[in-house]
Amino acid sequence: MEYFKKILRFAKPYKLFAILNIISNILYALFSTLAMISLFPMLSVLFDNTKAVYKKPVWRGLSDAKDYIMQYLNFFVTERSQQDGAGDVLMLMVALIIVMFFMKNIFNYLAMYFITYLRNGVLKDLRNELYNKTVELPISYYSEKRKGDTIARITSDVLEIQHSFLSILELIVREPLTIIFTIVFMLSISPKLTLFVFLFLPLSGFLISLIGKSLKRKSDKVQKEQGHFLSILEETLGGLRVIKAFNAESRFGRTFQASTKRFYNFSNSLLNRQNLASPTSEFFGIAAIGVILWYGGQMVLVEKTLEPELFITYMTLSYQILTPAKAISKASYSVKKGNAAAERVMEILETENPIVDKPDALIKDTFDSGVDLQDISFKYEDEYVLKNFNLKVPKGETVALVGQSGSGKSTIANLVTRFYDVNEGKISIDGHNIKDISKKSLRGLLGLVTQDSILFNDTVANNISLGKENASKEEIIEAAKIANAHDFIAELPNGYDTNIGDSGNKLSGGQKQRLSIARAVLKNPPIMILDEATSALDTESERLVQDALEKMMRNRTSIVIAHRLSTIQNANTIVVLQKGEIVEQGSHDELIAKDGAYKKLVQMQSLG
């Protein structure tokens, strides 16, 4: 029940619906039992077993309830028969049954009506919190986890919680109360007969619990495998061009089929175990009823200590116990499945984010002097990517980072934006350690244009305005003009209102990159980080993008991570990296004159 308690906090805003559901369930359980009891007066009249009673009986307490009900019924039938005849009395008894069943079903509907708002409310809030947590967690978290597994937890695992855990509300109120009310009336009819029911209940409960013990483990396997094949699907959709180009459809198909085969086997094992609950509980229930039929028949026919109509009523009551007993056994299985799902959901919600704001974090919205990286060292796993790295980026200057792949250039962009935290040393803006600045205000000072243009399945205008909420149409157009994007946008079918497709796939690489630049221009941050922004472009697109970048970088502090050295010749300082360490730094002309690592890189690109 540990995870159930954790999930239950999401039900607090909907406690009114929970209370109304409980009240409706109590009344449902009561009228459900009374509906069965109401058969007795009809049977008494039908079998003509009522005795003439002319004096209204007196209530002497619960211990005398059975005799009081019998006497009152006889009194009522005697009185009404004298006035209206036996046929009308029978009709009244039938009307009583109809009213009782009507009330039972009204409260059944109301209970389901109220629980619907509670269940769907919890589902909504749980998904929202999971989404917020998913966005809040650092990028490093998704380097280790499969994205498909996270999607599975937000979709199918949350649904499993809705269907299983929240059925406990029915389990702890409706079904036990129905059983209790029924047993109270059964005891009032015949205590001896009711003992037989109690002899069978513990035995069946024990055997049913044995079946359910492995359900959590089996359910966990099913949900993990679902996350696995969703990951394969997500990777397939993301890399569809490459898969088709390399004729790798069959290879990915085999991987997907292997996962769905495991899911098929795990699901069969889980459902077969779960499906055993209902027939097992029903069999033990019918076995108990068989014994009741034999022993009760003896009491009616041989001992003559029980009236036939009371015995028939008793049998309907004893059979009524079966339905809630089956529901309890089913719900207990659902809880075990829900426990596995809740564990996976809570694993995300309880994951500690290592990159958090300090309680008194500085809200910084101005940039005055520069960015300073002091003695920083950083590793993603075991090996250091940067070692004792130092770099100053004065306000208004452009600093370019060059070097071979794996030299640590992009890592610097990740550290300045605080997507990752340094292991040693510190990064400062205007003398303030970025760990002391709130993440929101830090990233408000920064603009980022990456090698991969990250665009969203939305309109051109909405993709650009991501840089500034509530931006006017004029501001969006001005940003697009600076980014050399306005001309191609104007030619699109609906201009700025054109949907650019999933990841902007309706656009070319150069067009996507210019939209990314327009987004950064609109944000208008004092510090710009360009991470290999032109490396994936053709010459014509590169010229347009480079021109857009130069316009954007005027009078702005910029950290440029460059692959094509032709794009950074005008930088104030060029820093050459090798294996996480600075080997050279200076202007383009100074580094060429040194005849060192930078010149070799330039010559290699010129030859290329």
N, C-alpha and C positions, 0 to 999 in steps of 0.2 A: 504493500500500500504506500510505500515511500514516494514513488513517482506520481501516484494518484493524488497525494496531498499537494505535491508541487504543481500539478496541473489544475487543481481545484482553485488556486488563487485567481485563475482567469475567470472563474464563475462569479466572483464577488460582485462585479457591476450588475449581474443579472439575478441577484438573490431574491428579488420580488417574484420573478418567474419561478424560481426554485421553490419558494414558499407556497405559491399558488398551485404548483405541480404536486407538492406534498399533500396539501389539503384535498385536491381533486383525487389523488391516489387513495387517501384514507377513505373518502366517501365512496370511491369505486369499490374498494375492498369490502366495505360494509354492505353496499347494495348488491354486490356480487354474491355475497353469502345470503343476504335476505331474499334474493331472487330464487335461490334454491329452497330456502325455508318456506317461501310462499307456495311451493308445490304441495306442502302438507295439508293446508286447509282444503284445497281443491280435491286432493285424494280422499280426505275424510268424508267430504260431501259425496264424492263419486262412489265410494264403497259403502255409503250409508252407515258410517261408523260413528256418527255423532250421537251423543246421548242427550236427552231432553234436560236442559238446565234452565230454570225460570228465574233464578236469583243471580245477580251480577256478583262474580267472585271478588275477593278482597286480596290485594297485593301484600304478601308477607315477607318479601325479600328475595334475593337472588337464589338462595338455596331451594326455594319453592317455585322457581320460574317456570319449570316444565309443567307442573300441575296447574299453575295459574293460566298459562297459555292454552292448555287443553280445555280447562273449564270455561275460559273466556270465549274460546272458539265455539264450544257447545252452546253457551249462552247466546252468542251472536246468531248462530245458525237456527236455534230454537225460535228466537225472537223474529228473525227475518222470514223464516219458513211460514210462521203463523200469519205474517202480513202479506208476503208476495209469492210464496210457494218455493219448492226446492229448485226449480229451473232458474229462477232469478238469483237465488243464492249461489248456484254454480257459476252463473255469469259474473257475479261480483267477485268470486274467487279467481276466475280467469282474468278479469280486469286487474285484480291485485297483482297477479303474475306479470302481466304486460307492463304495468306501471313500474314494478321493481326492475324489470329488465331494461325499460326505457331509461330509468334513472342511472342504472349501472353504465349504460352506453354513453349517456350524456357526460358523466364524469370521466369515463374512459377517453372521450374525445377532448375534453378540457385538459386532462393531464397531458395528452400528446400535444395539444395546442401550445401549452405553456413551455413544455420541454423543448419544443422546436426552436423557440426564441433563445432559450438558454444554450442549446447545443450549437446552433449556428452562430450565436454571439461569441462563444468560446472559440469556435473554429476561426472566425474572423480575427479576433484579437491575438490568437496564437500565431496565425499566419503573419499578421502585421509585425508582431514582435520578432518572429523568425526572420522576416525580410529585413527589418531594421538591424538586427544582429548580424545578418549576412553582409550588409553594406558596411557596418561598423568594424567588422573584423579586419585585421591587416591583410595586405596582399600576400604575405608569406603563408598565411593559413591555407590559401587556395593553391599554393605550390605543392602542398603535401596531400590535400584532399581532392577527390574527384568531384567535378562540378555536378555531374549527374546524380551523385549520392546526396549532395545538398538539395538538389531539386526534388529528389524522391522524398526527403524528410519533410520538405515544405508542402508536398502534395499528398502522397499516399500515406505517409506516417501520421500526418495530422488528421486525415480522414479516418484512419484506424482508431485514433484516440477518440474522435467524435462518436464513432459507432460502438466502440467497446467500453472505454472508461466511463463515458457519460450514461451508459445503460445501468451503471451501478445505482444511479438515482432511482431507477425503477426497481432494481434488485433490493435496495435497503428499505424501501417504503411499501410499494404495492404488493409484491409477492409475499413477503413475510407476514404482512398484515392480513392478506387474504387467507393464508394458512392459519394464522392465530384465530381470526374470527370464525373460520370454519371448524377448527378443533374445539373451540369453546362451545359451539352449538352441537357438535358431535358428542362432546362430553355430557352435555345436558340431556341428550337423547339416550345415550347408553355408555357409561364409563367403562364397563367391561369390554365392550366391542372396540372402543377407542384404543385400549391397550395394545391390540394387535397391530394397529397402525404404527405405534411407537416402536414396536419390536423390529419392524422392517426398515424404518427410516434411517437409523444409524448405519445399518449394514449397507444399504444402497448408497448412502452418502460417502462411506469409506471407499467403496469400489469405484465410484465416479471420480473421486479425488485422485485415485491412482492413475486413471486415464489422463488427467489434466496436467500431471507433473512436468512432462517434457514439452508442453505447448510453448512456453516462453522461448526456450532454446530453438525450437523448430521455426517459430514465427520470426525470430531474429535473423535466421538464415534466409528466409524468404525476403525480408525487407532489405537486407544487405545486397542480395542478388539483384533485386529490382533496381537499387541504386547503381549497381554495376552495369546493367544493360542500358540504363538511361544515360550513363556516362559515355558508353560506346555510341549511342544514338547522337548525343550532343557533339562528340568528336567527328562523327561521320558527316553531320550537317555542316559543321565548321570547315571541314577539309574536303568537301565534295569534289571540288575542281581537281585537287591533287589525286584523289582516289580514282576518279574517272581517267585522268591523264595517264596514270600508271597501271591502268587495268586492274586495280586492286579491289574491285567490288567483291570478288569471291572470297578474298582473304578476310576482309572486314565482315562479310556475310557469315563466314565460318565462326569468327570470334563471337558475333552477336548470337548465332544459333547455339553455340556452346553455352553461353550465359542463359539463354531462354530455356535450354534443355535442363540446366541445373535448377532454374526457377520452377520449371514444370515438375521436377522430381520433389523438390522441397515443398511445393504447394500441395501436391498430392498427399505427401506424408502428413502435412499439417491438417489438411481438410479431412482426411480419413480418420485421423485421431479425434478431431473435433466432432465429426458426424457421429461418432460412437456414443456421444453424450446422451442425445435424445432417445435412441432406442433402449439404451441401458437403463436410463431413469424410468422410461415408460414400462419396460419389462418388470422392474422391481415394484412399480406402482400397481400394475395389473396382478402381480403375484400377491401383493397385499390385499387387493380387492377380492381375489379368489378366496383367500382365507376368511375375509369378512363375510363373503357370500355364504360360505360353508357354516361358519360359526353363527352368523346372524340368522341364517335359515333355521338352524337348530332352535334358536331363541324364539322364533316366530311359530314354527310348526310343532316342535316337540315340547319345549319348556313353556311356551305361550306367555313369555314375559315381555314381549315386544309386539306392538301393533304393526300390521303389515304396511300401513301407510307411513308410519314412522320409519320403518326399515327401508322403504323405497326412498324416502327423503334422505335418510342416513347415507344410502348408497350414492345418491347424486352428490352429496356433500363430500364423501370420501373420494369420489372421482374428481371433484373440483380441486382437490389438493394436488392432483397430478400435474395440471397445467402450470401453476406457479412453481412447483418443484422442478419441472423440466426447464422453465425459464431461468430459475436460479442456477441450475447446472450449466445451461448455455451461457448465461452471463458470467459465471465464474471462469469459463474457458475464454470468453471475450476479454475479460480483465487480464488474463495471462498474455493474450496477444497484444492488448493495449499497453501492457507493461513494457514489452519489448519495443513498441513504437515510441512510447513516452521516454524511454531511456535514450533512444537515438535523438529525439527532439531536444531533450534537456541537455544532451551532450553539447549541442550547438549553443543553446541559451546560456549554459554555465561555463562556456569556454572563456577564459580570461583573455582580454585584449591587452597585450604587453605595451601597446602604444596608446596611452591615455593622457588626458589633460590633468595637470596638477590642480588641486582644489582652488588655488589662488592664481590660476594661469593668467598671463598677461594678454589683454585684448589689444593687439597692435594693428593700427590701420594706416601707419605712415612708414616711409622708408627714407632714411636720411644719409647714412654713410657707406654701407657696404655689407657684403657677405664674407664671413671669415671661417675657413675650415682649419681647425687647429689640431695637429697630431692625431688625426682620425685613423682608426683601424676598424675593418669590418670583414666579417665572414658570413656567408649564407649557411654553410654547414660546418665543415672541419677546417678547410683551408682558407687563409686570409686572402681576400680579393684586393683590399687596400691595406697598406702598412705605413703607419706614421706619416700620413698624407697631410700636407699643408698647402693652402691656397687662399689668396685674398682676391676678392672681386669688388673693386671700388665702385661706388655709385656712378652710373652713366657710362661705364666701360663695358666692352665685350671681351669675354675670356673664352677662348676655344680650347676644347680638349680633344686631342688626337692620339691615335695609337692603334695597334692591331686589335682584332676581336679578342675579348677576354682580358683586356688590360685594365678594366674597371671604370671605363668612361660612363656607361649608363648607370652604374651603381651610384655614382656621385649624384645624378639626377634623382634617383630613388631616395637618397639620404637627405638631400636638401629639401625635398617635398615631404619628408618624414613618412614615406611609405614603409621605410625600415628605420630602426634606430641604430646609431653607431655602437660598436662594442667598446671602443676606447676613444678618448678625445672628445671634442665638442664642435658643433657648428653654430655660429652666431650670426644674427642679423642686427646691425646697429649695436653690437656689444651684448645683446640678449641671447642667451642659449635658446635654441629653438624648442628645447624640451620645456622651457618656462613659458613659451607662448602658446596660446590655445591653437589647436589644429585648424579650426575654421579660419581664424584671422591670419595664421601663417599661410595657408593655401590661398587666402584672399589676396595676398601680396604677390602670388606666383601665377604665371601663365605657363602652360605646358603644351608643346607641339611635339608629337612623337613620330617615329618612323612609320608605325601602323596608324593610319587615320581611323580613330575609333568614332564611328558615326552610328546613329540609331534609326530604327525603322519609323521615321517621322518626316515631317516636311523640312524643306531647306531652312525656312525661317526658324523653326523650333530647334533645329540642330545648332544654328548659329547663336540663338538667344540663350543657349545653355550657359554661355559665358556671362550673361547678365539677365536676371529675372525682370520681367515687365519692361523689356527694352522696346522702344518704339520702332515702327517700320522704317523710319528714316535712319535711325541709329544702325539697324541691321543692314540696310542698303549701303550706308557709308562704310561700315566694317568690311562688307563684301567687296567694295570698290578698292579699298586699300589692299585687300588680299588678292586682287586681280581675279575675282570670282564673279563679279556682277554680270559681265558679258555672257558667260555660259549659262548663268542662272536665268537671265532674261529670255534665253532661247528654249528653256525647258517648257513642257506643255502648260503647266500652271504657274510658271515663274517661281516665286518664293514659296508658294503653297504646294509645290510638287513633292509628293512622297518619294524619298530616294531609295526605298527598299531596305531589306535586312542588311545591316552593316554598310549601307550606302552602295550596294552592289549595282545600282543602275547608273553609277557614275564611274568615270575613269580614275586611275590612281592619282593623276595630277589634279583633277577636279576635287576629289575627296580631300587631298592635302590642303588645297586652297580654302575649302570650307573649314577645315581644322584651324587654319591660320586666322580666318575671319572670326571664328569663335573666340580665339585668344585676343584678337584686336578689340573686339567688342567688350571683353572683360577689362581691357586696358590696365593690366597690372604693372607695378613698377619694376618687377623682376621677371625676365622671360627665360624659360629653359627650353632649348631646342635640342631634341634627342634624335640626331641623324634624320632631320626632317626632309632631306632631299635625296636620300640614298637609293630609294626605290623608283626613281622617276626617269623618264626619257629626257633627252636634251631640251626639247621645246617646253615640256612641262617644268623642267628644272629651272629654265630661264625665267618663266612666269612666277614660279614659287619663290625663287631666289630674290627676284625683284620685290615680291610681296614681303618677304622676310626682312629685307633691307629697310623697306618703308616702316615696318613694324618695330624694328630695333633702334630706329633713330631716337636719340635722347633717352634711351632706356638701358637699364642694366641687364646684360644678357650672358647666360652660360650656354655655349654652343658645343654640342657633342657632334663631331663631324667625321664622316667617312670620306667624303669627297673634299679634298684639301683646297680645291679651287674656290670653294664657297666661303672660306674663312680667312682669306688673305688680308682683309681689311681689319681683322680683329686687333684690339689693343695688345692683347697678350695671347700667345699660343703656348699651351702646355702639352708636352709630349709624354705619354704614359707608356710604361712597359711593366707588365706583371704587378700592377698596383702601386708603382712608384714613379715619381717624376724624374725623367732623365734629362730633359731640356725644357727651358721656357724663355720666351722673348717674343719680339715682333717677327713677322714673316721674313723681313730682310735680315734681321739679326740672326735668325736661326739658319737661313740659307748661307750666310757668311760663316757660321760655325762649322759648316760641312759635316754635320753629325747625323743623328737618327732622323730628324725632320727632313733634311735634304734627301736622304735615302728614300723616305716615304714619298716625297714629291716626285722623285725620279722614277720610282716604281709605277706610280699612277700615270706619269707622262708616257712611259713605255707602254703601259696598258692601253 
